[in-house]
Amino acid sequence: MNIRRICVFCGSNLGTNPAYQKAASALARILVARQIEIVYGAGHVGLMGALADSVLAAHGTVIGVIPESLVAREVAHQGLTKLHIVQSMHQRKALMSDLSDGFIALPGGFGTFEEFCEVVTWSQLGIQAKPCGLLNVAGYYDPLLELFDRAVSEGFLPAHNRKLVLADCEPERLLEQMARFQPPAGDKWIRNNER
């Protein structure tokens, strides 16, 4: 895949482990070095702020998308390459998806989980065919990956759709997986042009 722009989902808090902030900054530098632009939720705080500040420090491009109602609460970053202020969370997620060739989730909370699971669901339904990766910093996403595996073993998730979720603890390896990503084949895979 030709990945020119990646959407990064991440927390508006820093978390308790310093490894999370280090990972956000490292991912930013690696993406800039590969000339990949970053799309994210436009916050100036937490891992969101660490990511954006690191991209800007490395002279990269970072595009923020935030609903008007969260501009004050999440302290919208005012130094971004481009800032899109939209009306709703639905518009935010749709625009972030439209602007991106793939998705990476750093550690975060409910919002990060929901955003990541939604884009994976869009891939499962054939609405998009973009790689979705978890940067599993310090094993943060181990329980979520175990839940996905359990969904397969309990018959709620076809094994070929489980392959939609890429994961690695190293950003370079995750990006390599994303570059090689092919939507899984399977009877239940639905593509937009086959509907």
Buried (B, 14 or more C-beta within 10 A) or exposed (E): EEBEBBBBBBBBBBBEEEBBBEBBBBBBBBBBEBEBBBBBBBBBBBBBBBBBBBBBEBEBBBBBBBBEEBBEEBBBBEEBBEBBBBEEBEBBBEBBBEBBBBBBBBBBEEBBBEBBBBBBBBBBBBBBBBBBBBBBBBEBBEEBBEEBBEBBEEEEBBEBBBBBBBBBBBBEBBBEBBEEBEBBEEEEBEEEEEE
